[in-house]
Amino acid sequence: MTKIKSVRARLWKWTGPTVPPKGQFCTNASDLLWEKGDAMSSFRFHQWMTCEVETEDGTVGIGNAALAPSLVKTAVDEVYGPLVIGEDPFDYAYIWEKMYRKTHAWGRKGVGMTAISAIDIAIWDLMGKLTGKPVFKLLGGRTKEKIPVYYSKLYADDVDVMQAEAAEAQKNGYTGYKMRFGCGPKDGMAGMRENLKRVEAVREVIGYDVDLMLECYMGWNLDYTKRMLPKLAKYEPRWLEEPVIADDVEGYRELNAMGIVPISGGEHEFSVIGCKDLIATKAVSVLQYDTNRVGGITAAQKINAIAEAFQVPVIPHAGQMHNYHLTMANANCMISEYFPVFDVEIGNELFYYIFDGDPEATDGYLQLDDDLPGLGITISDRHLADFEIEE
Ligand SMILES: [Mg+2]
């Protein structure tokens, strides 16, 4: 039995070239603040945190977090790292409870739970490497031959630009496409028409034999969404994602109960009990926890069991290997979100630059290797010159 001897958190700040932001490319929770400052500033991020958990025998498990990476690094360095040193990584459920309960007063949501998630993901990678098995095999094995993915980009832009992007993406045969809205409550009726025009335009390109997902990123409110849902229905969206802020669970419930368009959400919810509330009260028709925020793979598996019992499909937020392994191992996770490989723009594509091993979709599918132990990623040296790294 080998024990955890160190936890190393590193902050990765991208200093390389970025694609310049283009206007209001996605509604977000800051929109209601009107003209005070840059509403998009909380949407873009060009930093990431990696968390390497090493055992006495020199095996290293890799976890990561994209939410508030510098704060999460501090939390790992000062609180959570010291809590796990000396533990047996196969006591993962105990370690999770220890991190959760010893910081419960402040750590159960937000930065604290994100730090727990990063360490937990690293521990699962470690367990895979120590047993010589891919993580999905430890989670129950292969429930699908390969993972269907949906293309997730199509930020709000000029209609012809969005149509060209959709047409280009279509060449890879995706069975689903997610687009973002640029207008919300402050843009009134004219903005509603701009939103609808783009949904129609994307449908025009992709047709009606594939799924179309619509993303609000918490940039709408209850009243606006209630007015939009009937107008959106004729475009047969697979779901409307995060229409209202994450705390407005009652709002999600009301919108989902309307039964016009399935409501999805959960990428800003934390832990098992937080997600249980979304599932059991039918606040969402599709749950999208983010594994590196919700409590890592240990919490995600518990949430998967609850969701499966309530027959709520789970489609974890974002690409990344921890999500793909969970999707592979759970029949109730039918499809994965997929961020196409792209120049650094929003920031959610940065993991392609930090790690080696994240698969690229072929013909709309991803594959995981049955013989690659752990999560199957390593920290890359390909782009080191474009990062400033803080230890
Ligand atoms: Mg989302």
Boltz pocket constraint, residues with backbone or C-beta under 6 A from the ligand:
constraints:
  - pocket:
      binder: B
      contacts: [[A, 215], [A, 217], [A, 241], [A, 242], [A, 267], [A, 317]]
      max_distance: 6.0
